[in-house]
Amino acid sequence: MEIFPAIDISGGKCVRLIQGLRKQETVYGDDPVEMAQKWMHEGAKRLHIVDLDGAFDDNNYNAHIIGKIAQAVDIPIQMGGGIRSLERLRLVFEMGVKRAILGTAAIEKPDFVEEVVSLYEDRIAIGIDAKEGKVAIRGWTRNSEVDVIELALKMKGIGVKTVIYTDISRDGMLTGPNVEATVRLIETTELDVIASGGISSLDDLVKLKAINVSGVIIGKALYNGNFSLKDALELEE
C-alpha cells in the first residue's frame, strides 16, 4: 500500500477544502514547493498534487508551481486537475509529473482518454469522485448520471489500470473513508484502487490496507497532525 501526502494548490497556495467547496478553504501554507520538500524530507516516497484552479476553471492553471515542485523533489509525482487536452497532458509530463490523473475527461471526452491511454499506458490514472454513487465532474461542481462502477469498468476496458476513488461526502471531514464502497469497487473491477477522502487516523489506514487498496491519499489528517507521516509510512508494504 503506497502512501501519498496530498498537496492541493489554489491561488498559488497550499490549501485543503471540505467536500470540495471553495468557500470552505483552509490555507496550510503559502509555498507548495516548500510543502512538497517537507513531505519528502519526512520520508514520503511519492506525492499527490491537485491543481484546484485547473479543476474548477480551465483558464486558471498552476503549471509554473507544479513544475517547480517537480524540480525541487526527487520522488514521483502524480497530478490531476484540469487535464482535458493532449496539449495540457504533454505539458504536465514535460514538467516532470510521473502520472497524470484524468477525471472530467473520462465523462466528457472518453475518446481522448482512450487515445492517451494508448499513448502513455500506466502513466494515466482516472480520478473517480463519487456523490451518492454517481460520478461528479468539473472540480466536483457538476453531477453526472454515470455510476461509479460503470465508469470504472469502461475505463478498464480501454486499458486503464489505476483509479483514484474519492467519496466526496467524506473528503476533508475526517470521518473515515468509505470502506464499503471501496471494497465494492476493488472486487467488482479488480483495478488498482487508490483511496482518498475522510482519512482521520492510523486505524483508517489499517482498514484500507486490509481490503488491498494499492494506495491511500492523505491530506487534512497530516496537516492537522492527527498522526505523523512517519507513522503512516510504517504501514506501507
BAMAR-268268 format. One record per atom (N, C-alpha, C): residue in three letters; x, y, z. Coordinates in steps of 0.1 Angstrom, whole numbers, plus 2048, in hexadecimal, padded with zeros to 3 digits. Layout:
BAMAR-268268
ALAXYZ;...
***
This chain:
BAMAR-268268
MET8087F4800;MET800800800;MET80980C800;GLU8078157F6;GLU80F8217F5;GLU80882D7FB;ILE810835802;ILE80B841809;ILE80E84D801;PHE8048557FE;PHE8068617F7;PHE80286E7FF;PRO80B875804;PRO80788280A;PRO80288B7FF;ALA7F7892802;ALA7F089A7F8;ALA7F48A97F9;ILE7F58AF7EE;ILE7F88BE7ED;ILE7EE8C37E3;ASP7E48CA7E8;ASP7DA8D17E0;ASP7DD8DF7DE;ILE7DE8E47D2;ILE7E38F27CF;ILE7D78FA7CA;SER7D59067D0;SER7CB90F7CC;SER7D191D7CE;GLY7D09257C4;GLY7D59337C5;GLY7E49337C9;GLY7EB9297C5;GLY7FA9287C8;GLY7FD9237D6;LYS7F39207DE;LYS7F591C7EC;LYS7F190D7EE;CYS7F69087F9;CYS7F38FA7FC;CYS7E68FA805;VAL7DC8F4801;VAL7CF8F5808;VAL7C88E8809;ARG7BE8E7812;ARG7B58DC812;ARG7A78E1812;LEU79E8DA80B;LEU7908DD80A;LEU7888D3812;ILE77C8D6816;ILE7738CD81C;ILE7688C9811;GLN7688BC80E;GLN75E8B7804;GLN7608BE7F7;GLY76C8C37F4;GLY76E8CA7E7;GLY7698D87E6;LEU7648DE7F1;LEU75E8EB7F0;LEU7688F67F2;ARG7698FF7E8;ARG7739097E9;ARG7719137F4;LYS7649157F8;LYS76191E803;LYS765918810;GLN76990B810;GLN76E90581D;GLN77C90181B;GLU78490B818;GLU793909815;GLU79B90D821;THR7A4905825;THR7AE90882F;THR7BC908829;VAL7C391382B;VAL7D1914826;VAL7DB90F830;TYR7E390582B;TYR7ED8FF834;TYR7FB903831;GLY7FD90B826;GLY80A90F823;GLY80A918817;ASP813922817;ASP81492B80B;ASP81C926800;ASP82491B803;ASP82E9167F9;ASP82C9077F7;PRO8259037ED;PRO8238F57EA;PRO8308ED7E8;VAL83A8F47E2;VAL8478EE7E0;VAL84E8EB7ED;GLU84D8F47F7;GLU8538F1804;GLU84B8E680B;MET83E8E5809;MET8368DA80F;MET83B8CD808;ALA83D8CC7FB;ALA8418C07F5;ALA84E8BB7FA;GLN8588C57FC;GLN8658C1802;GLN8638BC810;LYS85A8C2818;LYS8588BE826;LYS8548AF826;TRP84A8AB81D;TRP84589D81D;TRP850894819;MET85889880F;MET86389080A;MET86D88E815;HIS87189881C;HIS87B897827;HIS87688F833;GLU86888E834;GLU86388683F;GLU86187783A;GLY86587482E;GLY866866829;GLY85C86281F;ALA85486C81A;ALA84A86880F;ALA852863803;LYS84C8587FD;LYS8528527F1;LYS84B8577E4;ARG84085E7E6;ARG8388637DB;ARG82F86E7DF;LEU82A8767D6;LEU8218817DA;LEU8158817D1;HIS8098867D6;HIS7FD8887CF;HIS7FA8977CE;ILE7FA89C7C2;ILE7F78AB7C1;ILE7EB8AD7B9;VAL7E38B77BE;VAL7D68BB7B7;VAL7D78C97B4;ASP7D58CD7A7;ASP7D48DB7A3;ASP7C58DE7A4;LEU7C18E47AF;LEU7B38E77B1;LEU7AE8F27A7;ASP7B78FB7A4;ASP7B390679B;ASP7B090078D;GLY7B88F6789;GLY7B68EF77C;GLY7AA8E777C;ALA7A78E1788;ALA79B8D8789;ALA78E8E1787;PHE78E8ED78E;PHE7828F578E;PHE7818FD781;ASP78C90177B;ASP78C90B770;ASP797908767;ASP79490575B;ASP79F902751;ASP7A990D74F;ASN7A5919752;ASN7AE925750;ASN7B892775B;ASN7B5921766;ASN7BF922772;ASN7C7916773;TYR7D4918773;TYR7DD90C773;TYR7EA90F77A;ASN7EE907783;ASN7F990978B;ASN806901786;ALA807901779;ALA8128F9773;ALA81F8FD778;HIS82290A779;HIS82F90F77E;HIS83390978C;ILE829908794;ILE82B9037A2;ILE82E8F47A2;ILE8268ED79A;ILE8278DF799;ILE8358DB793;GLY8398E3789;GLY8468E1783;GLY8518E378D;LYS8508ED796;LYS85A8F07A0;LYS85A8E47AA;ILE84E8DF7AD;ILE84E8D37B7;ILE8568C77B1;ALA8538C57A4;ALA8598B979E;ALA8688BB79D;GLN86D8C779C;GLN87C8CA79C;GLN8828C97AA;ALA8798CC7B4;ALA87E8CD7C2;ALA87E8C07CA;VAL8778B67C5;VAL8778A97CC;VAL87C89E7C2;ASP8818937C8;ASP8858887C0;ASP87D87C7C2;ILE87087E7C5;ILE8678727C6;ILE85C8747BC;PRO8558697B8;PRO84B86A7AE;PRO83F8727B2;ILE83987A7A8;ILE82D8827AB;ILE82287D7A2;GLN81687B7A8;GLN80A8797A0;GLN8028867A1;MET7FC88A797;MET7F5897797;MET7E889778F;GLY7DE89E794;GLY7D28A078D;GLY7CC8AE78F;GLY7C28B1787;GLY7BC8BE787;GLY7BC8C577A;GLY7B28C4772;GLY7B18CC766;GLY7B88C675A;ILE7BC8B975B;ILE7C38B374F;ILE7B88AE746;ARG7B58B573C;ARG7AA8B2733;ARG7AD8B3724;SER7BA8B4721;SER7BF8B5714;SER7CD8AF713;LEU7D08AB706;LEU7DE8A4704;LEU7E98AF707;GLU7E68BB703;GLU7F08C6705;GLU7F38C7714;ARG7E98C871C;ARG7EC8C972B;ARG7F28BD730;LEU7EE8B172C;LEU7F48A5731;LEU8038A472E;ARG8068A8722;ARG8148A871E;ARG81C8B2726;LEU8168BD729;LEU81D8C7732;LEU8208C173F;VAL8168BB745;VAL8178B5752;VAL8238AB752;PHE8248A2748;PHE82E899748;PHE83C8A0746;GLU83C8AA73D;GLU8488B173B;GLU84E8B8748;MET8448BC751;MET8488C275D;MET84F8B8767;GLY84D8AB764;GLY8538A176D;GLY849899775;VAL83C89B772;VAL832892779;VAL833884774;LYS83287B77D;LYS83486D77A;LYS826867775;ARG81B86A77C;ARG80E864778;ARG80486F778;ALA7FC87076E;ALA7F187A76C;ALA7E4874770;ILE7DC87B777;ILE7CE87777B;ILE7C487E773;LEU7BC87776C;LEU7B187D764;LEU7A487A76B;GLY79B88476C;GLY78F882773;GLY78388576A;THR781892768;THR77689775F;THR777891751;ALA78389074C;ALA78588B73E;ALA77F87D73D;ALA77F875747;ALA77A868746;ALA76B867743;ILE764872747;ILE756873744;ILE75387B737;GLU75A886736;GLU75888F72B;GLU75F88C71E;LYS76B88571F;LYS773883714;LYS779875714;PRO77086A714;PRO77685D715;PRO77F85970A;ASP77D85E6FE;ASP78685B6F3;ASP7948616F5;PHE79586C6FB;PHE7A18726FF;PHE7A8869709;VAL7A1865713;VAL7A785C71D;VAL7AC84F717;GLU7A584970E;GLU7A983D707;GLU7B68406FF;GLU7B784C6F9;GLU7C384F6F1;GLU7CF8506FA;VAL7CE857705;VAL7D985A70E;VAL7DD84D715;VAL7D4844719;VAL7D783871F;VAL7DF82F715;SER7DC830708;SER7E48286FF;SER7F282E6FD;LEU7F383B6FF;LEU8008416FD;LEU80984070A;TYR803841716;TYR80A842722;TYR80883772C;GLU7FF82E729;GLU7FC822731;GLU7FB825740;ASP80381F748;ASP800821757;ASP80582E75D;ARG809837754;ARG80B845759;ARG7FE84D75A;ILE7F3847756;ILE7E684D756;ILE7DE845761;ALA7D984D76A;ALA7CF848774;ALA7C284F773;ILE7B784A778;ILE7AA850777;ILE7A6853785;GLY7A2860787;GLY79C864794;GLY78D862793;ILE78885A79C;ILE77985879D;ILE77485E7AA;ASP76D8697A9;ASP7698707B5;ASP75A86E7B6;ALA7558697C2;ALA7488647C3;ALA73F86C7CC;LYS73386F7C7;LYS7288757CF;LYS71C86B7CF;GLU71A8657DA;GLU70F85B7DB;GLU70F8517CF;GLY71B84C7CD;GLY71D8417C3;GLY71E8467B4;LYS71C8537B2;LYS71E8587A4;LYS72A8617A3;VAL730862797;VAL73C869795;VAL73A878794;ALA74288079C;ALA74288E79B;ALA74D893792;ILE74B89E78B;ILE7568A3782;ILE7588B2784;ARG7618B877C;ARG7648C677D;ARG7678CB78B;GLY7718C5791;GLY7748C979F;GLY7698C77A8;TRP7618BC7A6;TRP7568B77AE;TRP74A8C17AE;THR74A8CB7A5;THR73F8D47A5;THR7338D079D;ARG7358C5795;ARG72A8C078D;ARG7288B178F;ASN71C8AC78F;ASN71989E791;ASN716898784;SER71B88C781;SER717884775;SER70D87A77A;GLU708873770;GLU6FF867773;GLU70685A772;VAL71485B771;VAL71C84F76E;VAL71F84877C;ASP71D83B77C;ASP720834789;ASP72F83178A;VAL733832796;VAL742830799;VAL747823793;ILE740818796;ILE74580B791;ILE74480A781;GLU73A81077C;GLU73981076D;GLU744818767;LEU74882376C;LEU75382A767;LEU760823768;ALA76281D774;ALA76F816777;ALA77080A76D;LEU76680376A;LEU7667F7761;LEU7697FC753;LYS76380774F;LYS76580D742;LYS774811740;MET77981774B;MET78781B74A;MET79180F74A;LYS78D805751;LYS7957F8751;LYS7957F2742;GLY78A7F473C;GLY7887EE72E;GLY7917F5724;ILE795801727;ILE79E80871D;ILE7AD808722;GLY7AF80072D;GLY7BD7FE731;GLY7C280573D;VAL7B980D744;VAL7BD813751;VAL7BF80975B;LYS7CA80B763;LYS7CD80176E;LYS7CB80677C;THR7CB81477D;THR7CB81A78A;THR7C082578B;VAL7B8824796;VAL7AE82F798;VAL7B08357A6;ILE7AD8417A7;ILE7AD8487B4;ILE79F84A7B8;TYR79A8447C3;TYR78C8447C7;TYR78A84D7D3;THR7828577D1;THR77F8617DC;THR7708617DF;ASP76C85F7EB;ASP75E8617EF;ASP75E8707F4;ILE7578787EC;ILE7588877EE;ILE75288A7FC;SER748883800;SER74188680D;SER74B884819;ARG75687D817;ARG75F87A821;ARG76B884820;ASP76E889815;ASP77A891812;ASP77B89D81B;GLY78689E823;GLY7898A982C;GLY7818A9838;MET77989E83B;MET77089D846;MET777896852;LEU78188E84F;LEU78888685A;LEU77E87C860;THR775877858;THR76B86E85E;THR76E85F85A;GLY77985D854;GLY77C84F850;GLY77984D841;PRO78084483A;PRO77D84182C;PRO77183982A;ASN76B83981E;ASN76083081B;ASN766822817;VAL76881A821;VAL76F80D81F;VAL766804817;GLU75980481A;GLU74F7FB813;GLU74F7FE804;ALA74E80A800;ALA74E80E7F2;ALA75B80B7EB;THR76680D7F3;THR77480A7ED;THR7757FB7EB;VAL7717F37F4;VAL7717E47F2;VAL76A7E07E6;ARG75E7E67E5;ARG7557E27D9;ARG75C7E67CC;LEU7637F17CC;LEU76A7F57C0;LEU7767EC7BC;ILE77D7E87C7;ILE7897DF7C5;ILE7847D27C0;GLU77A7CC7C7;GLU7767BE7C4;GLU76F7BD7B6;THR7677C87B3;THR7607C77A6;THR7697CA79A;THR7727D279B;THR77A7D6790;THR7887D078F;GLU78E7CC79B;GLU79B7C679C;GLU7A67D0797;LEU7A27DD798;LEU7AC7E8794;LEU7B57EB7A1;ASP7C07F179E;ASP7C77F77AA;ASP7C08047AE;VAL7BC8047BB;VAL7B480F7C0;VAL7BC8167CA;ILE7BD8237C8;ILE7C382C7D2;ILE7B88337D9;ALA7B78327E6;ALA7AC8377EE;ALA7AF8457F3;SER7A584E7F3;SER7A685C7F7;SER79A8617FD;GLY79B869807;GLY79086F80D;GLY78C86A81B;GLY78D872825;GLY78886E832;GLY79286883C;ILE79E866837;ILE7A8860840;ILE7AA86884C;SER7A9862858;SER7AA86A864;SER7B486486E;SER7B785786D;SER7BF850877;SER7C7845870;LEU7D1840878;LEU7D9835873;LEU7D0828872;ASP7C682887A;ASP7BC81C879;ASP7B581C86B;ASP7B2828866;ASP7AD829859;ASP7B682384E;LEU7C3825850;LEU7CD820847;LEU7CD811848;VAL7CD80C854;VAL7CD7FD856;VAL7C17F7850;LYS7B57FD851;LYS7A97F784A;LYS7AA7F783B;LEU7B0802836;LEU7B2802827;LEU7BC7F8822;LYS7C77F782A;LYS7D17ED826;LYS7CB7DF826;ALA7C27DC830;ALA7BC7CF831;ALA7B37CB825;ILE7AE7D581D;ILE7A67D3812;ILE7AE7D4805;ASN7BB7D5806;ASN7C47D47FB;ASN7C37E07F1;VAL7C27EC7F7;VAL7C37F87EE;VAL7D27F97EA;SER7D47FE7DE;SER7E27FF7DA;SER7E980B7DF;GLY7E18157E4;GLY7E68217EA;GLY7DC8297F1;VAL7E18337F9;VAL7D883C801;VAL7DD84A800;ILE7D48537FD;ILE7D88627FC;ILE7D486880A;ILE7DD86E810;ILE7DA87481D;ILE7DC88381D;GLY7D288B821;GLY7D3899821;GLY7D289F82E;LYS7C58A3832;LYS7C38AA83E;LYS7C88A484B;ALA7C889784B;ALA7CC890857;ALA7DB89285A;LEU7E389384F;LEU7F1897851;LEU7F38A5854;TYR7EC8AE84E;TYR7ED8BC850;TYR7E88C085E;ASN7DE8B9863;ASN7D98BC871;ASN7E18B587C;GLY7EA8AC878;GLY7F28A5882;GLY7EB899888;ASN7E1894882;ASN7DA888888;ASN7E487D88A;PHE7ED87B881;PHE7F8872882;PHE803876879;SER80F87187B;SER81B875874;SER81C86D867;LEU82387485D;LEU82586D851;LEU82E860853;LYS83786285D;LYS840857860;LYS83884A865;ASP82E84D86D;ASP826841872;ASP81E83B866;ALA81984485D;ALA81183F852;ALA81A837849;LEU82683B847;LEU82F83483E;LEU833826843;GLU832824850;GLU835817855;GLU82B80C851;LEU81F81184C;LEU815808847;LEU817804838;GLU82080B832;GLU823808824;GLU8287F9823;GLU8267F3817;GLU82C7E6815;GLU8387E880C;
***
